[in-house]
Amino acid sequence: MFVGAAPQVQLAELFATWQSICTAETETLSVQHQVVCLSCLCELAHTAECRDRSMLRRAIHGPEHVDPGDILWLASRSRMMQMMLPFSSQAGGLQLVSGIASRDLDLVRRAGGVSQVNLSRLLDIVGQWHVSPSLILRSEGLLTQTEQEILREFFAEHTHLLREPRSAS
């Protein structure tokens, strides 16, 4: 679903989902967080299936050390987790088909997958361009210090991608 969103918006959604999970803000994830979780599992499965293991090694040795167990089964376990998630029927219909048109999303919504309100929220995210200047703070524990610094430098050079802080009225 978010494949059409600007990369900085994809990062912001990833970091917001990460923060929501780490802080256990709610028991139920929003539909956009659900789509992000399914996308991450899909990417993990794809990365585990690739012959080039460098990305997988980088992910395993990130700021949170992960023991992947038997890497041979990582892809199938990730796919199984996708199917077992309680929200997979909602978010899965949106996440699995990247070229899905908005009129096609209506079919998913009418089938009980996504409410019109949630559908509007998801489509709004795809259309965003600017992100909060504080997005890097949400990446704590997900990115290494070096990766955070690279992101800070990027946004220092590309300030036009950042949303102006709201003034107190």
C-alpha positions as CSV (number, residue, x, y, z in Angstrom):
1,M,0.0,0.0,0.0
2,F,2.7,2.5,0.9
3,V,5.0,1.5,-2.0
4,G,3.8,4.7,-3.7
5,A,4.5,6.9,-0.8
6,A,7.6,9.1,-0.7
7,P,10.6,7.4,1.0
8,Q,10.6,9.9,3.9
9,V,7.0,9.2,4.5
10,Q,7.6,5.4,4.5
11,L,10.4,6.0,7.1
12,A,8.1,8.2,9.2
13,E,5.4,5.4,9.2
14,L,8.0,2.7,10.0
15,F,9.4,4.8,12.9
16,A,5.9,5.6,14.2
17,T,4.9,1.9,14.1
18,W,8.2,1.0,15.9
19,Q,7.6,3.6,18.6
20,S,3.9,2.5,19.1
21,I,5.0,-1.2,19.5
22,C,7.9,-0.4,21.8
23,T,5.9,1.9,24.1
24,A,2.7,-0.3,23.9
25,E,0.6,2.8,23.4
26,T,-2.4,0.7,22.6
27,E,-3.3,-3.0,22.4
28,T,-4.7,-2.7,18.9
29,L,-2.5,-1.2,16.2
30,S,-4.0,1.3,13.8
31,V,-4.6,0.1,10.2
32,Q,-1.6,2.0,9.0
33,H,0.6,0.3,11.6
34,Q,-0.9,-3.0,10.6
35,V,0.1,-2.4,7.0
36,V,3.6,-1.5,8.1
37,C,3.9,-4.7,10.2
38,L,2.8,-6.8,7.3
39,S,5.2,-5.0,5.0
40,C,8.1,-5.6,7.4
41,L,7.3,-9.3,7.6
42,C,7.1,-9.5,3.8
43,E,10.4,-7.8,3.4
44,L,12.0,-10.0,6.0
45,A,10.8,-13.1,4.2
46,H,12.0,-11.7,0.9
47,T,15.4,-10.8,2.4
48,A,15.7,-14.3,3.9
49,E,15.0,-15.9,0.5
50,C,17.7,-13.9,-1.3
51,R,21.0,-15.4,-2.1
52,D,22.8,-12.3,-0.9
53,R,22.8,-12.5,2.9
54,S,24.4,-9.2,3.5
55,M,21.1,-7.4,4.2
56,L,20.1,-10.1,6.6
57,R,23.4,-10.0,8.4
58,R,23.0,-6.2,8.8
59,A,19.5,-6.5,10.2
60,I,20.5,-9.3,12.6
61,H,23.4,-7.1,14.0
62,G,21.5,-3.9,14.2
63,P,21.0,-1.9,17.4
64,E,18.8,-4.7,18.8
65,H,20.7,-8.0,18.4
66,V,18.4,-10.6,17.0
67,D,19.0,-14.4,17.0
68,P,17.4,-15.4,13.8
69,G,17.5,-19.1,14.7
70,D,17.7,-21.3,11.7
71,I,17.9,-18.9,8.8
72,L,16.8,-21.7,6.5
73,W,13.3,-21.4,7.8
74,L,13.2,-17.7,8.4
75,A,11.3,-16.9,5.2
76,S,8.6,-19.5,5.8
77,R,8.3,-18.5,9.4
78,S,7.9,-14.8,8.4
79,R,5.1,-15.8,5.9
80,M,3.4,-17.8,8.6
81,M,3.5,-14.9,11.0
82,Q,1.9,-12.8,8.3
83,M,-1.0,-15.2,8.0
84,M,-1.4,-15.5,11.8
85,L,-1.6,-11.8,12.5
86,P,-5.1,-10.9,13.7
87,F,-5.3,-8.0,11.3
88,S,-3.9,-9.7,8.2
89,S,-7.2,-9.9,6.4
90,Q,-7.6,-6.1,6.7
91,A,-4.1,-4.9,6.0
92,G,-3.1,-7.9,3.8
93,G,-5.5,-7.0,1.0
94,L,-3.9,-3.5,0.9
95,Q,-0.3,-4.5,1.3
96,L,0.1,-7.5,-1.0
97,V,-0.9,-5.7,-4.3
98,S,1.3,-2.7,-4.7
99,G,-0.4,-1.4,-7.9
100,I,-3.9,-1.4,-6.4
101,A,-6.1,1.5,-7.6
102,S,-8.4,3.3,-5.2
103,R,-11.6,2.0,-6.8
104,D,-10.2,-1.5,-6.3
105,L,-9.8,-0.7,-2.6
106,D,-13.5,-0.2,-2.4
107,L,-14.0,-3.9,-3.0
108,V,-11.8,-4.7,-0.1
109,R,-13.6,-2.2,2.1
110,R,-17.1,-3.5,1.1
111,A,-15.9,-7.1,1.9
112,G,-15.3,-5.9,5.4
113,G,-11.6,-5.4,5.1
114,V,-11.1,-1.7,5.7
115,S,-13.6,1.0,6.8
116,Q,-14.0,4.2,4.6
117,V,-12.3,6.2,7.4
118,N,-9.3,3.9,7.5
119,L,-9.1,3.8,3.7
120,S,-9.0,7.6,3.6
121,R,-6.3,7.7,6.3
122,L,-4.2,5.2,4.2
123,L,-4.6,7.2,1.0
124,D,-3.7,10.4,2.8
125,I,-0.5,8.9,3.9
126,V,0.4,7.9,0.3
127,G,-0.1,11.5,-0.7
128,Q,2.1,13.0,2.0
129,W,5.4,14.6,1.2
130,H,6.6,16.3,4.4
131,V,7.6,14.6,7.6
132,S,8.1,15.8,11.2
133,P,11.6,17.1,12.0
134,S,11.4,14.8,15.1
135,L,11.0,11.6,13.1
136,I,14.6,10.5,14.0
137,L,13.7,10.4,17.7
138,R,11.2,7.6,16.9
139,S,13.9,5.4,15.4
140,E,15.7,4.8,18.7
141,G,16.5,1.1,19.0
142,L,15.6,0.5,15.3
143,L,18.5,2.4,13.7
144,T,22.2,2.4,14.8
145,Q,23.7,5.7,15.9
146,T,25.6,5.8,12.6
147,E,22.3,5.3,10.6
148,Q,20.6,8.0,12.7
149,E,23.5,10.4,11.9
150,I,23.3,9.7,8.2
151,L,19.5,10.4,8.4
152,R,20.1,13.7,10.3
153,E,22.7,14.8,7.7
154,F,20.3,13.9,4.9
155,F,17.5,16.0,6.3
156,A,19.9,18.8,7.1
157,E,20.6,19.0,3.4
158,H,17.0,18.5,2.4
159,T,15.0,20.6,4.8
160,H,12.3,21.1,2.2
161,L,11.1,17.5,3.1
162,L,10.4,18.6,6.7
163,R,7.1,19.9,7.9
164,E,7.3,23.3,9.6
165,P,6.8,23.0,13.4
166,R,3.3,24.2,14.4
167,S,3.4,27.4,16.4
168,A,1.5,27.6,19.6
169,S,-1.6,29.6,19.2
